[in-house]
Amino acid sequence: MQINISRKFKQLFKLLDAVNYPDVDTVIMTGGRASGKSFTVALFSLIALVQHKWNVLYARYTNMSIVDSVKPEVSDKIEMLNYENVCVDTKRQIECGSNRIAFKGIKTGSKIQTANLKSLSGFNCFVVDEAEELPDFETFKKVFYSIRDAEKRNLTILILNPTTKQHWIYREFFEKRNVPAGSNIVQDNVMYIHTSYLDVDPRHIAKNIVRDYERLREENKQKYDNIVLGGLIEVIEGLLIPLSTLQTAKRDSYITLNTAWNICVVDPADKGGDNYAAIFARIIVDSGRLNVYIADVIYSTQGIEANSTRVNEKMRQYNCEQVLVEVNGLGVAAAINIKRELSGNATLIPINSTKTKEVRIASNYEFVQRHFIFDSCYESNQEFNRFVSDLTNYVEGADNNHRKDAIDVCCLAAGFVKIKFAKYLYG
C-alpha cells in the first residue's frame, strides 16, 4: 500500500538518519484539524522502532487514558506498514524485539508525575500529543531531560493544536527565537513543521468535512484560520484577564510606597486536583488610587500541612499583618494549621464564603483587572509563573477547573478589599 504524506512532513523522516540535521533535538508540529500531524508521527514512530531500533515514549499531560486515546492511532498503522509479523501489540506498548513504543501519561491522577517519567530509562524519542496541555516550560524541560541515550539521536516531538500567542510554547519557541508562527524551517536545534488539511491528499478527507470547512471560511474567517488552518490567535474569546491586560511593576517601584495593609489570602486545597493558592499582597493607596500589589504567591499541590508552613514563612518575609483563609470544606483544617504557627501580631480572619467560585469570579474579576498589579519578576519564579499562566488563561464557561484556582483566590481577595477600602473606591 502506497502511503502519501505531505512534502512538509518529509523532513521529519530525515531525522531518522543521524547525519541529517545533527543538532536538531526538538520538533514543533503545528496545524489545524485533519492536517495529518498525529497520522504522520504514528508512522514515524513505528518506522523508528522497526527499522532504526528506537525506543519511543508517547505521552499526554492530562490523566485521560492515553492507551485509549492515543495508542489506537499508532496501532492502526502497524498493518498499513506491513509490520504485523515484527511487532507485538500489547495493551500498553508496541514491541519489536527488545525495543518498544510505550504510552504513558505525564499527569496521572491529580498531580504532575514527572518522577514517573524520570524513572523510565532507555528512551531516545519523546512524543507529546496535544502538547498545548503542558502547563509550563519547566514541566516540559523535566521530561525533556529524561530522554537521554548515548548512542542514538535524542528527539522530542511536540504535537500542538491551535492555541494563543500567550501560550508558553509560542513564547519560548517562536517569539524568543524570532520564528513566525506557521513556519516550516529548521533553526538551531528546532525543526518547525506546520500543515493544514490543504496539505493532505483530498482522498483521505471526507467530503462533508471539507464542505464544512469551506462553510466556516465564509461564515467566520477568524475561526477558520485558527481551528482549520491551525493559526495562532492573539486572545481566546471569553478570557476574563488576558495576559495583554495584566498589570506588572518592579518591586522597587512599590516597596517604598505608603502601605495601608499587608495581607495574605489563602484558598486551601489538599492533595487533590486543585491547587493550594495563596497570594501575598501590599494594599497601597497612592494619590487617591488604591492598588493591590501581588509580591508573591503559593500555588502548589503539596497539601495543607506543607503549605501552611510556607504561608507563615512568606507572611514573615512580607510583613503580613493578617491572613484571610477561606474555611469552607477543608479550609478549617488549613486555618488551624496556619494559626498554630502565626508569629508576632499577625491575626487570622476566617472567611466562610456563601458564593460559588463561578459567582465570586464573575463578581470580582474586573476589579482584579483594574487594581491588581503583579511583580514583574514573576516569570523567573516557576510557581508564580504557573499562577499567572492559569490566571490569564481562565475562560468563563469553559472546562477550566484546573485553571480556576489562581483567578479564584484573587477574586476572593478582591471581594474583601472592596469592602474594607470602600471609601477610597467609591468616595
C-alpha positions as CSV (number, residue, x, y, z in Angstrom):
1,M,0.0,0.0,0.0
2,Q,1.4,3.4,-1.0
3,I,1.2,6.0,1.7
4,N,1.0,9.6,0.7
5,I,2.1,12.3,3.1
6,S,2.6,16.0,2.7
7,R,6.0,17.1,1.4
8,K,6.2,19.3,4.6
9,F,6.5,16.1,6.7
10,K,9.3,14.6,4.7
11,Q,12.0,16.5,6.6
12,L,10.7,14.8,9.8
13,F,11.7,11.4,8.4
14,K,15.2,12.7,7.6
15,L,15.8,12.8,11.3
16,L,15.9,9.0,11.4
17,D,19.4,9.3,9.8
18,A,21.8,10.8,12.3
19,V,23.8,12.7,9.6
20,N,20.8,14.9,8.8
21,Y,20.3,17.9,10.9
22,P,22.6,16.6,13.6
23,D,21.8,19.4,16.1
24,V,18.0,19.0,16.0
25,D,16.6,17.6,19.2
26,T,13.1,19.2,19.2
27,V,10.3,19.2,16.6
28,I,7.4,21.6,17.0
29,M,4.5,20.3,14.9
30,T,1.6,22.7,14.5
31,G,-1.6,22.6,12.3
32,G,-5.3,22.6,12.2
33,R,-7.9,19.8,12.1
34,A,-7.3,16.9,9.7
35,S,-3.8,18.2,8.9
36,G,-2.1,14.8,9.3
37,K,0.0,15.6,12.4
38,S,-0.9,12.5,14.5
39,F,-1.1,10.3,11.5
40,T,2.4,11.2,10.4
41,V,4.0,10.9,13.8
42,A,2.5,7.5,14.3
43,L,4.1,6.4,11.0
44,F,7.4,8.0,12.0
45,S,7.4,6.2,15.4
46,L,6.7,2.8,14.0
47,I,9.4,3.2,11.3
48,A,11.8,4.4,14.0
49,L,11.0,1.4,16.2
50,V,11.3,-1.3,13.5
51,Q,13.9,0.0,11.1
52,H,16.1,2.0,13.5
53,K,15.7,0.3,16.8
54,W,14.5,3.4,18.5
55,N,12.6,3.4,21.8
56,V,9.7,5.9,21.8
57,L,7.7,7.3,24.7
58,Y,4.3,8.6,23.7
59,A,2.7,10.9,26.3
60,R,-0.1,13.2,27.1
61,Y,-0.2,15.6,30.0
62,T,-3.8,15.1,31.2
63,N,-5.0,12.0,33.1
64,M,-7.1,10.9,30.2
65,S,-6.2,7.3,29.4
66,I,-3.5,7.6,26.7
67,V,-3.9,3.9,26.0
68,D,-7.5,4.6,24.8
69,S,-7.0,8.0,23.2
70,V,-3.6,7.9,21.5
71,K,-2.4,4.3,21.3
72,P,-5.0,3.2,18.7
73,E,-3.7,5.9,16.3
74,V,-0.3,4.2,16.3
75,S,-1.5,0.6,16.5
76,D,-3.7,1.2,13.3
77,K,-0.5,1.9,11.3
78,I,1.1,-1.5,12.0
79,E,-1.0,-3.2,9.3
80,M,-0.6,-0.2,7.0
81,L,3.2,-0.6,7.1
82,N,3.0,-4.4,6.9
83,Y,4.7,-4.8,10.4
84,E,2.2,-7.4,11.7
85,N,4.9,-10.1,11.8
86,V,7.6,-8.0,13.5
87,C,5.5,-6.0,16.0
88,V,3.8,-7.3,19.2
89,D,1.0,-5.0,20.1
90,T,0.2,-5.3,23.9
91,K,-2.2,-3.3,25.9
92,R,0.3,-0.6,26.9
93,Q,3.1,-0.7,24.4
94,I,4.2,-1.9,21.0
95,E,7.3,-4.1,21.0
96,C,9.8,-5.0,18.3
97,G,12.5,-7.3,19.7
98,S,14.0,-5.6,22.7
99,N,12.7,-2.1,21.6
100,R,9.3,-0.6,22.2
101,I,6.9,2.3,21.9
102,A,5.4,2.9,25.3
103,F,2.3,5.0,26.2
104,K,2.2,6.9,29.4
105,G,0.5,10.0,31.0
106,I,2.7,12.8,32.4
107,K,0.0,13.8,34.8
108,T,-1.5,10.7,36.4
109,G,-4.3,11.2,38.9
110,S,-4.2,14.6,40.4
111,K,-0.6,15.7,40.2
112,I,2.3,16.2,37.7
113,Q,4.1,12.9,38.0
114,T,7.4,13.8,36.3
115,A,9.2,11.4,38.6
116,N,7.3,8.6,36.9
117,L,8.9,9.6,33.6
118,K,12.3,10.1,35.1
119,S,12.3,6.5,36.3
120,L,11.9,5.3,32.7
121,S,15.3,4.6,31.1
122,G,16.3,3.7,27.5
123,F,14.0,6.0,25.5
124,N,15.5,8.3,22.9
125,C,12.3,9.7,21.4
126,F,9.6,11.5,23.4
127,V,6.3,12.4,21.7
128,V,3.8,14.7,23.4
129,D,0.4,14.6,21.9
130,E,-1.8,17.7,22.4
131,A,1.3,19.5,23.8
132,E,-0.7,22.6,24.5
133,E,-1.9,20.9,27.7
134,L,1.6,21.1,29.1
135,P,1.3,23.9,31.8
136,D,4.7,25.5,31.5
137,F,8.2,25.4,30.1
138,E,9.6,23.9,33.3
139,T,7.4,20.8,33.1
140,F,8.5,20.3,29.5
141,K,12.1,20.6,30.5
142,K,11.8,18.0,33.2
143,V,10.5,15.4,30.8
144,F,12.8,16.6,28.0
145,Y,15.8,15.8,30.2
146,S,14.5,12.3,30.9
147,I,15.1,11.3,27.3
148,R,18.8,10.5,27.1
149,D,20.5,7.9,25.0
150,A,24.3,8.0,24.5
151,E,24.2,6.2,21.1
152,K,21.0,7.4,19.3
153,R,19.6,10.8,18.5
154,N,17.5,12.1,21.3
155,L,14.4,13.7,20.0
156,T,11.3,15.4,21.5
157,I,8.2,16.0,19.3
158,L,5.5,18.4,20.4
159,I,2.2,17.9,18.5
160,L,0.5,21.2,19.1
161,N,-3.2,22.1,18.3
162,P,-4.1,25.7,17.7
163,T,-3.7,28.0,20.8
164,T,-2.9,31.6,21.6
165,K,0.2,33.6,21.4
166,Q,0.1,33.7,25.2
167,H,1.0,30.1,25.4
168,W,4.5,29.3,26.7
169,I,5.2,27.2,23.6
170,Y,4.7,30.2,21.4
171,R,6.7,32.4,23.7
172,E,9.6,30.0,24.1
173,F,9.9,28.5,20.7
174,F,8.6,31.2,18.4
175,E,8.7,34.7,19.9
176,K,12.1,34.3,21.7
177,R,13.7,32.8,18.6
178,N,12.1,35.2,16.1
179,V,10.4,32.4,14.3
180,P,7.0,33.4,12.7
181,A,4.1,31.1,13.6
182,G,3.3,28.7,10.7
183,S,6.9,28.3,9.7
184,N,8.4,25.2,8.0
185,I,12.0,25.7,8.8
186,V,14.9,24.3,10.8
187,Q,16.5,26.8,13.2
188,D,19.3,25.9,15.6
189,N,18.1,22.8,17.4
190,V,14.4,23.0,16.5
191,M,12.5,21.8,13.4
192,Y,9.2,23.6,12.8
193,I,6.5,21.8,10.7
194,H,3.1,23.5,10.1
195,T,0.4,21.9,8.0
196,S,-3.3,22.1,7.3
197,Y,-5.9,20.0,5.6
198,L,-4.9,21.7,2.4
199,D,-1.6,19.8,2.5
200,V,-3.4,16.4,2.8
201,D,-4.4,14.2,-0.1
202,P,-8.1,15.1,-0.6
203,R,-9.0,11.3,-0.9
204,H,-8.2,11.0,2.8
205,I,-10.7,13.6,4.0
206,A,-14.4,13.1,4.0
207,K,-16.2,15.4,1.5
208,N,-18.7,16.6,4.1
209,I,-15.8,17.7,6.3
210,V,-14.3,19.7,3.5
211,R,-17.7,21.3,2.8
212,D,-18.0,22.3,6.5
213,Y,-14.5,23.8,6.4
214,E,-15.5,25.9,3.4
215,R,-18.7,27.0,5.1
216,L,-16.7,28.1,8.1
217,R,-14.3,30.0,5.9
218,E,-17.2,32.1,4.6
219,E,-19.0,32.5,7.9
220,N,-16.2,33.1,10.3
221,K,-12.8,33.7,8.8
222,Q,-11.1,34.0,12.2
223,K,-12.3,30.6,13.4
224,Y,-11.4,29.1,10.1
225,D,-7.8,30.4,10.3
226,N,-7.5,29.2,13.9
227,I,-9.3,25.9,14.0
228,V,-8.9,24.7,10.4
229,L,-5.7,26.2,9.3
230,G,-4.1,26.0,12.7
231,G,-3.1,29.6,13.0
232,L,-2.4,31.0,16.5
233,I,-4.7,33.7,17.7
234,E,-4.0,36.8,19.8
235,V,-6.6,36.3,22.5
236,I,-9.0,33.4,23.3
237,E,-12.6,34.5,23.2
238,G,-14.0,34.6,26.7
239,L,-10.7,35.2,28.6
240,L,-11.5,37.2,31.6
241,I,-8.0,38.5,32.3
242,P,-5.9,38.2,29.1
243,L,-2.1,38.4,29.6
244,S,-2.1,41.6,27.5
245,T,-4.2,43.4,30.2
246,L,-2.1,42.1,33.2
247,Q,-0.5,45.0,35.1
248,T,3.0,44.5,36.3
249,A,5.6,46.6,38.2
250,K,9.1,46.3,39.5
251,R,9.3,45.7,43.3
252,D,11.4,48.9,43.7
253,S,8.5,51.0,42.4
254,Y,6.0,49.9,45.1
255,I,8.0,48.7,48.0
256,T,8.5,52.2,49.5
257,L,5.0,53.5,48.9
258,N,2.6,54.1,51.8
259,T,1.2,50.7,52.7
260,A,-2.3,50.5,54.2
261,W,-2.4,46.8,54.6
262,N,0.0,43.8,54.1
263,I,-2.1,40.7,53.8
264,C,-2.1,37.1,52.8
265,V,-5.2,35.5,51.2
266,V,-5.5,31.7,51.1
267,D,-7.8,29.4,49.2
268,P,-6.8,26.0,50.6
269,A,-6.8,22.6,48.9
270,D,-5.4,19.3,49.9
271,K,-3.6,16.7,47.8
272,G,-6.2,16.6,45.1
273,G,-6.8,18.1,41.6
274,D,-7.0,21.7,43.0
275,N,-4.1,24.0,43.8
276,Y,-3.5,25.3,47.3
277,A,-3.5,29.0,46.3
278,A,-2.2,31.9,48.4
279,I,-1.3,35.5,47.5
280,F,0.9,37.9,49.4
281,A,-0.3,41.5,48.8
282,R,0.5,45.1,49.7
283,I,-2.6,47.2,49.6
284,I,-1.4,50.7,48.7
285,V,-3.3,54.0,48.5
286,D,-1.3,56.5,46.5
287,S,-2.6,59.8,45.2
288,G,-6.2,58.7,45.9
289,R,-5.9,55.4,43.9
290,L,-6.0,52.0,45.5
291,N,-3.7,49.3,44.1
292,V,-3.2,45.7,45.2
293,Y,0.4,44.7,44.6
294,I,1.0,40.9,44.4
295,A,4.5,40.4,45.6
296,D,4.5,36.6,45.7
297,V,2.2,33.5,45.6
298,I,2.0,29.9,46.7
299,Y,0.4,27.7,44.0
300,S,1.0,24.1,45.0
301,T,-0.5,20.6,45.2
302,Q,1.7,19.6,48.2
303,G,-1.3,19.7,50.6
304,I,-2.4,21.6,53.7
305,E,0.3,20.8,56.2
306,A,3.3,21.6,54.0
307,N,1.7,24.8,52.6
308,S,0.6,26.1,56.0
309,T,4.3,26.2,57.0
310,R,5.1,28.0,53.7
311,V,2.3,30.5,54.3
312,N,3.7,31.5,57.6
313,E,7.3,31.7,56.3
314,K,6.2,34.1,53.5
315,M,4.0,36.1,55.8
316,R,7.0,36.9,57.9
317,Q,9.0,37.7,54.8
318,Y,6.4,40.2,53.5
319,N,5.4,41.5,57.0
320,C,1.8,40.5,56.6
321,E,-0.4,41.7,59.4
322,Q,-3.4,39.5,58.6
323,V,-4.1,36.2,56.8
324,L,-7.6,35.6,55.3
325,V,-8.4,32.0,54.9
326,E,-11.5,30.5,53.2
327,V,-12.8,27.9,55.7
328,N,-15.3,26.2,53.5
329,G,-14.7,22.4,53.4
330,L,-11.0,21.6,54.1
331,G,-10.3,25.2,54.9
332,V,-11.0,24.7,58.6
333,A,-8.0,22.4,58.9
334,A,-5.9,24.8,56.9
335,A,-6.8,27.7,59.1
336,I,-6.0,25.7,62.3
337,N,-2.6,24.8,60.9
338,I,-1.8,28.3,59.8
339,K,-2.9,29.8,63.1
340,R,-0.8,27.4,65.1
341,E,2.3,28.8,63.5
342,L,1.4,32.5,63.4
343,S,4.0,34.8,64.9
344,G,4.1,38.3,66.2
345,N,1.0,40.4,66.0
346,A,-0.4,38.7,62.9
347,T,-4.0,37.6,63.0
348,L,-6.2,35.2,61.1
349,I,-9.6,36.1,59.6
350,P,-11.7,33.1,58.6
351,I,-13.8,33.6,55.5
352,N,-17.0,31.5,55.1
353,S,-18.0,32.2,51.6
354,T,-21.6,31.7,50.6
355,K,-20.8,32.2,46.9
356,T,-19.7,29.6,44.4
357,K,-16.4,30.1,42.7
358,E,-18.1,31.0,39.5
359,V,-20.2,33.7,41.1
360,R,-17.2,35.1,43.0
361,I,-15.1,35.2,39.9
362,A,-17.9,36.9,37.8
363,S,-18.4,39.5,40.6
364,N,-14.8,40.4,41.1
365,Y,-12.6,39.7,38.1
366,E,-12.9,43.3,36.7
367,F,-11.7,44.7,40.0
368,V,-8.7,42.3,39.7
369,Q,-8.0,43.5,36.2
370,R,-8.2,47.2,37.2
371,H,-6.5,47.2,40.6
372,F,-4.2,44.2,40.9
373,I,-0.5,44.7,39.9
374,F,1.8,41.7,39.8
375,D,5.5,41.7,40.5
376,S,7.3,42.0,37.1
377,C,9.8,39.3,38.0
378,Y,7.1,36.6,38.2
379,E,8.4,34.8,35.1
380,S,11.7,33.9,36.9
381,N,9.7,32.1,39.6
382,Q,8.3,28.8,38.3
383,E,5.4,28.7,40.8
384,F,4.5,32.3,40.3
385,N,4.7,31.9,36.5
386,R,2.3,29.0,36.5
387,F,-0.1,31.0,38.7
388,V,-0.1,33.9,36.2
389,S,-0.4,31.4,33.3
390,D,-3.6,29.9,34.8
391,L,-4.9,33.4,35.8
392,T,-4.6,34.7,32.3
393,N,-5.9,31.6,30.6
394,Y,-9.1,31.2,32.5
395,V,-12.1,31.2,30.1
396,E,-15.5,31.9,31.5
397,G,-17.9,29.0,31.0
398,A,-15.2,26.6,29.6
399,D,-14.0,23.4,31.3
400,N,-11.3,25.3,33.2
401,N,-11.4,23.6,36.5
402,H,-7.6,23.2,36.5
403,R,-7.1,26.9,35.8
404,K,-9.7,28.3,38.2
405,D,-7.7,28.4,41.4
406,A,-5.5,31.4,40.5
407,I,-8.3,33.7,39.5
408,D,-10.5,32.5,42.3
409,V,-8.0,33.4,45.1
410,C,-7.5,36.8,43.5
411,C,-11.3,37.4,43.4
412,L,-11.6,36.2,47.0
413,A,-9.1,38.9,48.0
414,A,-10.8,41.4,45.7
415,G,-14.2,40.9,47.4
416,F,-12.8,41.8,50.9
417,V,-10.6,44.6,49.6
418,K,-13.6,46.3,48.1
419,I,-15.4,46.2,51.4
420,K,-12.5,47.3,53.6
421,F,-11.4,50.1,51.4
422,A,-14.8,51.2,50.1
423,K,-14.2,54.9,50.9
424,Y,-11.2,55.0,48.6
425,L,-13.1,53.3,45.8
426,Y,-16.5,54.9,46.0
427,G,-15.9,58.1,47.9
